[in-house]
Amino acid sequence: MLRLSKLTDYATVILSYMAKDRSRVHGALEIAEATGIAQPTVSKILKILLKAGVLSSMRGAKGGYALARDPGRITVATVISALEGPIALTECTASHKGCDQASGCRIQGNWHLINQKIANALESVTLADLILPFKPPEEVSIPVNQLFR
C-alpha cells in the first residue's frame, strides 16, 4: 500500500490553513488551535517546511511563518519530498545503485516509468488546488441496456 506519513498529511492541513489567509504571518500556537494538531507537532512541521524553502519566517513579537511562494507554485510533490524525502516507489527508483535483484530484474525500467508518472501527477496538484471547495463528482446515469452491448 502506498501511504504518506501523518506528518505529511498534517503538513498539507497546515499549509492549506496558511494559504487561506496569506495576508499575515501565522504562529505555531495559532495554527495548532485552528487545525487541532498538537502544537509540538505543528512546530516540528513548520521547521521542516522552513528548511525546505516552502515557508519563510519572521522573528520578533509579531513574527511567525508565511508561505514562501504563491500557493499555485507549491506542489504536493514539494510537500511530500520535504517531509518524506524523494518520491520513490521501489528501491531501484530511490537509488541508481539498484537493489540485490538488479542483475536479474527485467522490469527495473518500468518501475522508473511508473514512478515518474506518479511524481508528475503529484507535481500537477498545487496548494491552490487543495484549498478549492470540494466538489463531489457528478453522478452518471447509464441505462442498463447499454451495459450489455
Secondary structure, 3 states (H helix, E strand, C coil): CCCCCHHHHHHHHHHHHHHHCCCCCECHHHHHHHHCCCHHHHHHHHHHHHHCCCEEEECCCCCEEEECCCHHHCEHHHHHHHHHCCCCCCHHHHCCCCCCCHHHCCCHHHHHHHHHHHHHHHHCCEHHHHCCCCCCCCCCCCCHHHCCC
